[in-house]
Amino acid sequence: MFYETKKNNHGLKYNPFKSCIVPRPIAWITTTNDDGSYNCAPYSFFNGIAADPPMVMYATNGKQPMGNHKDSISNIRRNGEFVVNVVPFDAKDKMNETTAPLQPNESEIEVAKLEIMESKIVTPARLKISPIHMECKVYKIIDLPTLKSNEYNGMVLGSVIGIHINDEVIDDGKVNLDKIKPLARLGYLDYSVVDNIFEMHRPEGSPRPDQVIKGKDK
Ligand SMILES: Cc1cc2nc3c(=O)[nH]c(=O)nc-3n(C[C@H](O)[C@H](O)[C@H](O)COP(=O)(O)O)c2cc1C
């Protein structure tokens, strides 16, 4: 089948687009509200976009049911900071609770009974249940096209200025994803989990990307 996205003439029960880009990692993003409390929400239009220096992106789409722009982007526009908390499989239900559209200064963190920890450099707190946190400062916000005048689509590019990794998930000098089992988003209401890891060696002579040390390839 083929459909033109402008016409949306796929003839399927649901829009298949998100099912074509899978699995998507989930950034459980914490930001600081204007009263100093913390906001928290999951975003799966998310990825790493550079390693040295490390950078991430996430995209915000549409609006909240009450008509406001989403709180995360509003907070980030105001103070330029956010934390990406990685979602372990064990936190899936709590993550889901934090997607509820609350009023700007209502706290998803309280609703989902999440414990928080201070960040080292930025003001938004980290979620204790996450084994990896990335402290980020906004690099740029790019407005994206929207089809409805009352909606907002935008992409936030962030510089990762600090990374916390729980020592318990580091084995033999490597992050042991078997201990985290990161949650991933598929299409519809479907999710996946990273629980089947295998290694593949690159052709002879290629550098191992994770072992590149500044200035020299190992
Ligand atoms: C797993 C998951 C992934 C999501 N990904 C996105 C996303 O990439 N972009 C987006 O705008 N909303 C996404 N949402 C919906 C937001 O989490 C939801 O609109 C939330 O209420 C926004 O909260 P905020 O206003 O506190 O930022 C996602 C929801 C879930 C459960």
PDBQT file of the ligand as one rigid body, heavy atoms in Angstrom, charges set to zero:
ROOT
HETATM    1  C1  LIG A 301       5.443   6.650  26.260  1.00  0.00    +0.000 C 
HETATM    2  C2  LIG A 301       4.927   8.012  25.881  1.00  0.00    +0.000 A 
HETATM    3  C3  LIG A 301       5.598   8.754  24.950  1.00  0.00    +0.000 A 
HETATM    4  C4  LIG A 301       5.156  10.043  24.600  1.00  0.00    +0.000 A 
HETATM    5  N1  LIG A 301       5.845  10.750  23.662  1.00  0.00    +0.000 NA
HETATM    6  C5  LIG A 301       5.455  12.001  23.338  1.00  0.00    +0.000 A 
HETATM    7  C6  LIG A 301       6.202  12.771  22.387  1.00  0.00    +0.000 A 
HETATM    8  O1  LIG A 301       7.211  12.321  21.836  1.00  0.00    +0.000 OA
HETATM    9  N2  LIG A 301       5.779  14.034  22.127  1.00  0.00    +0.000 N 
HETATM   10  C7  LIG A 301       4.675  14.578  22.740  1.00  0.00    +0.000 A 
HETATM   11  O2  LIG A 301       4.351  15.745  22.474  1.00  0.00    +0.000 OA
HETATM   12  N3  LIG A 301       3.959  13.871  23.650  1.00  0.00    +0.000 NA
HETATM   13  C8  LIG A 301       4.327  12.614  23.964  1.00  0.00    +0.000 A 
HETATM   14  N4  LIG A 301       3.621  11.885  24.898  1.00  0.00    +0.000 N 
HETATM   15  C9  LIG A 301       2.488  12.528  25.587  1.00  0.00    +0.000 C 
HETATM   16  C10 LIG A 301       2.973  13.417  26.736  1.00  0.00    +0.000 C 
HETATM   17  O3  LIG A 301       3.669  12.640  27.703  1.00  0.00    +0.000 OA
HETATM   18  C11 LIG A 301       1.749  14.065  27.407  1.00  0.00    +0.000 C 
HETATM   19  O4  LIG A 301       1.155  14.972  26.490  1.00  0.00    +0.000 OA
HETATM   20  C12 LIG A 301       2.076  14.750  28.696  1.00  0.00    +0.000 C 
HETATM   21  O5  LIG A 301       0.874  15.093  29.362  1.00  0.00    +0.000 OA
HETATM   22  C13 LIG A 301       2.901  16.012  28.495  1.00  0.00    +0.000 C 
HETATM   23  O6  LIG A 301       3.212  16.488  29.775  1.00  0.00    +0.000 OA
HETATM   24  P1  LIG A 301       3.716  17.945  30.079  1.00  0.00    +0.000 P 
HETATM   25  O7  LIG A 301       2.604  18.914  29.672  1.00  0.00    +0.000 OA
HETATM   26  O8  LIG A 301       3.913  17.918  31.568  1.00  0.00    +0.000 OA
HETATM   27  O9  LIG A 301       4.989  18.186  29.326  1.00  0.00    +0.000 OA
HETATM   28  C14 LIG A 301       4.007  10.586  25.229  1.00  0.00    +0.000 A 
HETATM   29  C15 LIG A 301       3.318   9.809  26.168  1.00  0.00    +0.000 A 
HETATM   30  C16 LIG A 301       3.766   8.536  26.488  1.00  0.00    +0.000 A 
HETATM   31  C17 LIG A 301       3.007   7.726  27.513  1.00  0.00    +0.000 C 
ENDROOT
TORSDOF 0
